[in-house]
Amino acid sequence: MLTTASRAYGVADPAEVRPMTGREFLQAILDGHLPAPPIAQTLSFWLTEIGDGLAVFEGDAGPHLLNPLGIVHGGWALTLIDSAAGCAAHTLLPAGASYATIETKANFSRPIAKDSGRVRAEGRAIGRGRRIISCEARVVDAKGRPSYVTSAGSGPSVGKHLLMAYLPAEHAVEGNRLAVEYLGEQYPVTVAVAGSTPLFDPDNERVRS
């Protein structure tokens, strides 16, 4: 678990951070010279690394993040994505500048379980205009497998994940082969975990599109 014992949480004095560039501001948080934001304590994730156009967060999944289906709420992963991508942009800002997210889109490729342990969110700036900085981010688990990944498009893995969550119980038998229709197309899939809300692994050979 990431420790909270030596961390201070709060919002820095605007007058203190105004002379700092975005990267200097975030580095001061990393070094403990400025407090980590309160949301980090509430949602158990923290900034762990920065660079020019780069920000990395790590977080601990756990029972406090579960949705009614018993898996980590997708909003937690989206918040990690937004934080990593936003801070990646922040590292490029001059002193006195601020930013706000104008759009975030994510493709869900693998659920996060309560016992997944440490997850890592990596955000990178991929384009910079006069007013908008475009970033991408991905969340990987302790084994380096993607959990939730930002993307400009959608694909079968998104449909599979959404449809699989609502699979009728009579079909939720491990190894059961099904044809799932999504957006007018059919995708052959195989139940990977038995149960009323089975989980599918899009990277598993048994799931083909």
C-alpha positions as CSV (number, residue, x, y, z in Angstrom):
1,M,0.0,0.0,0.0
2,L,1.1,3.6,-0.6
3,T,1.6,5.2,2.8
4,T,-0.2,8.3,3.9
5,A,1.8,8.7,7.1
6,S,4.2,11.4,5.8
7,R,1.9,13.2,3.5
8,A,0.3,16.5,4.0
9,Y,-3.0,17.2,2.2
10,G,-4.5,20.6,1.3
11,V,-4.6,23.3,-1.3
12,A,-1.6,25.5,-1.7
13,D,-1.7,29.3,-1.3
14,P,-2.3,30.7,-4.8
15,A,0.2,33.5,-4.0
16,E,2.9,31.0,-3.3
17,V,2.4,29.0,-6.5
18,R,1.8,31.9,-8.9
19,P,5.5,32.4,-9.6
20,M,6.0,28.7,-10.4
21,T,5.8,27.0,-13.8
22,G,3.5,24.0,-14.0
23,R,6.4,21.6,-13.7
24,E,7.9,23.5,-10.7
25,F,4.5,23.4,-8.9
26,L,4.1,19.7,-9.4
27,Q,7.7,19.0,-8.4
28,A,7.1,20.9,-5.2
29,I,4.2,18.6,-4.4
30,L,6.4,15.5,-5.2
31,D,9.1,16.9,-2.9
32,G,6.7,17.5,-0.1
33,H,7.2,21.3,-0.2
34,L,3.5,21.7,-1.1
35,P,0.6,19.6,0.1
36,A,-0.9,16.9,-2.0
37,P,-4.5,17.7,-3.1
38,P,-7.3,16.4,-0.8
39,I,-8.7,14.2,-3.6
40,A,-5.5,12.1,-3.4
41,Q,-6.3,11.1,0.2
42,T,-10.0,10.5,-0.5
43,L,-9.4,8.3,-3.6
44,S,-6.0,6.7,-2.5
45,F,-3.8,7.8,-5.4
46,W,-0.8,10.0,-5.7
47,L,1.4,11.8,-8.2
48,T,4.7,9.8,-8.3
49,E,6.7,11.1,-11.3
50,I,6.8,14.0,-13.7
51,G,8.7,15.1,-16.8
52,D,8.2,17.5,-19.7
53,G,4.7,16.5,-20.9
54,L,4.7,13.5,-18.6
55,A,2.9,12.7,-15.3
56,V,2.5,9.4,-13.5
57,F,0.1,8.5,-10.7
58,E,-0.1,5.4,-8.7
59,G,-3.1,4.2,-6.7
60,D,-4.3,1.4,-4.5
61,A,-7.5,-0.4,-5.4
62,G,-9.6,-1.6,-2.4
63,P,-13.1,-2.2,-1.0
64,H,-13.7,1.5,-0.5
65,L,-13.8,2.0,-4.3
66,L,-16.3,-0.8,-5.2
67,N,-19.5,-0.3,-7.2
68,P,-22.7,-2.4,-6.6
69,L,-21.3,-5.1,-8.8
70,G,-18.3,-5.6,-6.6
71,I,-15.6,-4.2,-8.9
72,V,-13.7,-0.9,-8.7
73,H,-15.9,1.9,-10.0
74,G,-15.0,3.0,-13.5
75,G,-15.1,6.6,-12.2
76,W,-11.9,5.9,-10.1
77,A,-10.0,4.9,-13.3
78,L,-11.4,7.9,-15.2
79,T,-10.3,10.2,-12.4
80,L,-6.8,8.6,-12.6
81,I,-6.8,9.2,-16.3
82,D,-8.0,12.8,-16.0
83,S,-5.4,13.5,-13.3
84,A,-2.5,11.9,-15.2
85,A,-3.4,13.6,-18.5
86,G,-4.2,16.9,-16.9
87,C,-0.9,17.0,-15.0
88,A,1.0,16.0,-18.1
89,A,-0.4,19.2,-19.7
90,H,0.3,21.2,-16.5
91,T,4.0,20.4,-16.7
92,L,4.2,22.4,-20.0
93,L,2.5,25.6,-18.6
94,P,4.4,28.8,-17.8
95,A,4.2,30.5,-14.5
96,G,0.8,32.0,-13.7
97,A,-1.1,29.9,-16.2
98,S,-3.9,27.5,-15.3
99,Y,-5.9,24.8,-17.2
100,A,-9.2,22.9,-17.1
101,T,-10.2,19.6,-18.8
102,I,-12.5,20.2,-21.8
103,E,-13.1,16.6,-22.7
104,T,-12.1,13.1,-21.5
105,K,-13.0,9.9,-23.3
106,A,-12.0,6.4,-22.2
107,N,-12.2,2.9,-23.6
108,F,-12.8,0.2,-20.9
109,S,-10.7,-2.9,-21.7
110,R,-10.3,-4.6,-18.4
111,P,-12.1,-4.2,-15.0
112,I,-10.2,-3.4,-11.8
113,A,-10.9,-5.8,-9.0
114,K,-10.7,-4.8,-5.3
115,D,-7.6,-7.0,-4.9
116,S,-5.8,-5.7,-8.0
117,G,-3.3,-3.9,-5.7
118,R,-1.2,-1.1,-7.1
119,V,-2.2,0.5,-10.4
120,R,-0.3,3.0,-12.5
121,A,-1.6,5.8,-14.6
122,E,0.7,7.3,-17.2
123,G,-0.2,10.5,-18.9
124,R,1.6,12.1,-21.9
125,A,1.1,15.2,-23.9
126,I,0.8,14.3,-27.6
127,G,-0.1,17.7,-29.1
128,R,0.1,21.4,-28.2
129,G,-1.8,24.3,-29.8
130,R,-2.1,27.9,-28.8
131,R,-5.0,27.1,-26.4
132,I,-5.4,23.4,-26.2
133,I,-3.0,20.6,-25.2
134,S,-4.0,17.1,-26.2
135,C,-2.9,14.3,-23.9
136,E,-3.4,10.6,-23.7
137,A,-3.2,8.3,-20.6
138,R,-3.5,4.7,-19.7
139,V,-4.0,2.8,-16.6
140,V,-2.1,-0.5,-16.1
141,D,-2.3,-3.0,-13.2
142,A,0.6,-4.4,-11.2
143,K,1.4,-6.8,-14.0
144,G,1.5,-4.1,-16.6
145,R,-1.8,-5.1,-18.2
146,P,-4.1,-2.2,-19.4
147,S,-7.2,-1.6,-17.3
148,Y,-8.7,1.5,-18.7
149,V,-7.2,3.3,-21.7
150,T,-8.0,6.6,-23.3
151,S,-8.7,6.5,-27.0
152,A,-10.1,8.7,-29.7
153,G,-12.2,5.9,-31.1
154,S,-14.2,2.8,-30.0
155,G,-14.0,-0.8,-30.8
156,P,-15.3,-4.3,-30.1
157,S,-13.5,-4.4,-26.7
158,V,-15.7,-1.6,-25.5
159,G,-18.9,-3.3,-26.6
160,K,-17.8,-6.6,-25.1
161,H,-17.1,-5.1,-21.7
162,L,-20.4,-3.2,-21.6
163,L,-22.5,-6.2,-22.8
164,M,-20.7,-8.7,-20.7
165,A,-21.7,-6.9,-17.5
166,Y,-25.4,-7.6,-18.4
167,L,-25.1,-11.2,-19.5
168,P,-28.1,-13.2,-18.3
169,A,-27.2,-15.7,-15.5
170,E,-28.2,-18.7,-17.6
171,H,-25.4,-18.0,-20.0
172,A,-22.8,-17.2,-17.4
173,V,-21.1,-20.5,-17.4
174,E,-17.3,-20.6,-17.7
175,G,-16.2,-21.7,-21.1
176,N,-19.6,-21.0,-22.7
177,R,-19.3,-19.7,-26.2
178,L,-21.6,-16.9,-27.3
179,A,-22.2,-14.5,-30.2
180,V,-22.6,-11.0,-28.9
181,E,-24.2,-8.4,-31.1
182,Y,-22.9,-4.8,-30.8
183,L,-23.7,-1.9,-33.1
184,G,-25.1,-4.3,-35.7
185,E,-22.1,-6.7,-35.7
186,Q,-21.7,-10.0,-34.0
187,Y,-18.6,-10.9,-32.0
188,P,-17.8,-14.5,-30.8
189,V,-16.8,-14.4,-27.1
190,T,-16.3,-17.0,-24.4
191,V,-17.2,-16.6,-20.7
192,A,-13.9,-16.3,-18.8
193,V,-15.4,-16.2,-15.3
194,A,-18.6,-18.0,-14.2
195,G,-21.2,-15.9,-12.3
196,S,-24.2,-13.7,-12.8
197,T,-21.9,-10.8,-13.9
198,P,-19.0,-12.6,-15.7
199,L,-15.9,-10.8,-16.6
200,F,-14.2,-11.2,-20.0
201,D,-10.6,-10.6,-20.8
202,P,-10.3,-9.0,-24.3
203,D,-6.6,-10.0,-24.4
204,N,-7.4,-13.6,-23.7
205,E,-7.2,-15.9,-26.7
206,R,-10.6,-17.2,-25.9
207,V,-12.1,-13.8,-26.7
208,R,-12.0,-13.1,-30.4
209,S,-13.6,-10.4,-32.6
